[in-house]
Each structure stands twice: as C-alpha cells, then as structure tokens.
Amino acid sequence: MRIHLMQHGQCLSEALDPHQPLSPVGREMTEKAANAARILGLRFELIATSPKVRAMQTAEIMARATGYPVSRIEVSDVFKATAPAEGAINFINEYEGLDSILVTGHLPSLAAVVVRLLGAKGLKLSMVNTGLTQIEVNLAEDTSVLNWHLTPAQLSLIAGS
C-alpha cells in the first residue's frame, strides 16, 4: 500500500477568517502540487482528510486533479492536528488491500504518523504546507519504505510552473 501524506495548503489567519480556509497563495500552491501529482500519474483509491476547512479544500483540489470523486472523500477527526498517530494508523489499516491512499491533514499529527509508519522513533522529517510524502507500507510483513518526500518547490518544478 502506498500512503501519501500532505499537510494542507497555507491558510488565512484566524483573525481574517475563524475557519481558516486556504489563502490565495495556499490554493495556488495546492493546485501546483495537485498538477504535479497528476503528472506523476498518482491515482488514489481513497482520499481521507481532517474536517478542518483548509485540509478539506486541499483534499478536494487533489481529488479533482487526480480523478478521484470529491463526494467520496472520507472526513475523520483522526487526522486533526493534535490527534494521536495511533488513530490515523488504525484508520489506514482498515483499508488494507488498497494500493494508494492520500491523507491531507495537519502538523504535528502528520509528522507523528510518518514516524510511526516508518518505525523510526526520533526521525525529524521537515513537513511543510503542500509538501507530499509517499511511504510504501506492507502491513502483512510490518515493513515500510520512504519512497519520496517532495517539497512544494519540487512539486512546482514537476508541474512546470
């Protein structure tokens, strides 16, 4: 199973909008990342997201670019910023047998999920808004490999902008 993890795009400050949707810059960066995902040939059998507006908007943009039905995006509290990694791991494990999953969410929980999936306690992986990480997980053998970790700048280059 290939698990893709993406921190939501840059959002408006809480002072401007208490729901903190994507900012214009955040939307643009997310669209570039989504175009890069399309160019890379990524297709998802499941997209799951935090219920926060900015994470849902990020998931929707990724879904549209990769041909995933927006109406099938799964929304779960296990992907909130302060949710323990164990809840996200259990959620992902429920979909064993799928080939490709995308999760959009928040720090610090996404970083904790990466550490947990890789079994690399103490790992420091810089995750930034609209960066995209792919981890190959074999649940039956309890093994995982970090395939790649792309920054927004790298995704922008792939997207051609």
C-alpha positions in Angstrom: 0.0 0.0 0.0 1.3 3.4 -1.0 0.3 6.0 1.6 0.6 9.7 0.6 0.6 12.4 3.2 0.2 16.1 2.6 -0.1 19.0 5.0 -2.9 21.3 3.9 -2.1 24.4 1.9 -1.3 27.7 3.5 -4.4 29.2 5.1 -5.7 32.6 6.1 -5.1 33.8 9.6 -7.7 33.2 12.3 -8.1 37.0 12.6 -9.1 37.2 8.9 -11.4 34.1 9.0 -12.0 31.9 12.0 -12.5 28.9 9.7 -9.0 29.4 8.2 -9.7 28.4 4.6 -6.9 28.2 2.1 -5.3 31.6 1.3 -4.9 32.6 -2.4 -1.2 31.6 -2.1 -2.2 28.3 -0.4 -4.7 27.5 -3.1 -2.2 28.2 -5.9 0.5 26.0 -4.2 -2.0 23.2 -3.7 -3.1 23.4 -7.3 0.6 23.1 -8.4 1.1 20.1 -6.1 -2.1 18.6 -7.5 -0.9 19.1 -11.1 2.4 17.5 -10.2 0.6 14.5 -8.7 -1.4 14.2 -11.9 1.8 14.4 -14.0 3.4 11.7 -11.7 0.5 9.5 -12.5 -0.8 9.3 -9.0 -4.2 7.8 -8.6 -5.9 7.2 -5.2 -8.3 4.6 -4.2 -9.0 6.6 -1.0 -8.6 10.2 0.0 -9.1 11.0 3.7 -8.9 14.3 5.4 -9.3 16.2 8.6 -12.6 18.0 9.0 -10.9 21.4 9.1 -11.8 23.6 6.0 -8.2 24.0 4.8 -7.5 20.3 4.8 -10.8 19.5 3.1 -10.1 22.1 0.4 -6.6 20.6 -0.1 -8.2 17.1 -0.4 -10.7 18.4 -2.9 -8.1 20.0 -5.1 -6.0 16.9 -5.1 -9.1 14.7 -5.9 -10.1 16.8 -8.9 -6.6 16.8 -10.3 -6.2 13.0 -9.9 -9.6 11.9 -11.0 -10.9 10.9 -7.5 -14.6 11.7 -6.9 -14.8 14.6 -4.4 -18.0 13.1 -3.0 -16.1 10.0 -1.8 -13.5 11.9 0.3 -13.5 10.4 3.8 -13.5 13.0 6.6 -12.2 11.9 10.0 -11.2 13.5 13.3 -8.2 11.1 13.5 -6.4 13.5 11.1 -6.8 16.6 13.2 -3.6 18.4 14.3 -3.5 17.1 17.9 -4.9 13.6 17.2 -2.6 10.8 18.3 -0.9 8.9 15.5 -2.4 5.6 16.6 -5.9 6.7 15.5 -4.7 7.6 12.0 -2.7 4.3 11.7 -5.8 2.3 12.8 -7.9 4.2 10.2 -5.4 3.5 7.4 -5.2 -0.2 8.5 -8.9 -0.5 7.9 -8.2 0.0 4.2 -5.6 -2.8 3.9 -5.7 -4.1 0.4 -6.0 -0.7 -1.3 -3.0 0.2 -3.4 -2.9 4.0 -3.0 -4.2 6.3 -0.2 -3.9 10.1 0.2 -4.3 11.7 3.6 -4.5 15.5 4.0 -4.1 16.9 7.5 -2.0 18.9 9.9 1.1 19.1 11.9 2.1 17.8 14.3 -0.1 14.7 13.8 1.0 14.0 10.2 4.7 14.0 11.2 3.9 11.6 14.0 2.1 9.3 11.5 5.2 9.3 9.3 7.4 8.4 12.2 5.0 5.7 13.3 4.7 4.2 9.8 8.4 4.2 9.3 9.1 2.8 12.8 11.8 5.5 13.1 11.5 6.9 16.6 13.3 10.2 16.7 13.1 10.8 13.0 12.9 14.5 12.1 11.3 15.0 8.7 10.5 18.5 7.6 6.9 18.6 6.5 5.6 21.9 5.1 2.4 23.1 3.6 1.6 21.2 0.3 4.7 19.0 0.5 3.9 15.4 -0.5 5.3 12.3 1.1 4.9 8.7 -0.2 5.5 5.7 2.1 5.2 2.1 0.8 3.8 0.0 3.6 3.5 -3.8 3.8 1.1 -4.4 6.6 1.4 -8.2 6.5 5.2 -8.0 6.9 5.1 -4.9 9.1 7.6 -3.1 6.9 7.7 0.3 5.3 9.9 2.3 3.0 10.0 6.1 2.5 9.8 6.3 -1.3 10.0 10.0 -1.6 9.4 13.3 0.2 8.7 16.2 -2.2 8.8 19.9 -1.2 6.4 22.4 -2.7 9.3 23.8 -4.8 10.0 20.3 -6.2 6.3 19.8 -6.9 6.1 23.2 -8.6 9.0 22.2 -10.9 7.3 18.9 -11.8 4.1 20.8 -12.5 6.1 23.1 -14.9 5.5 26.3 -13.0 
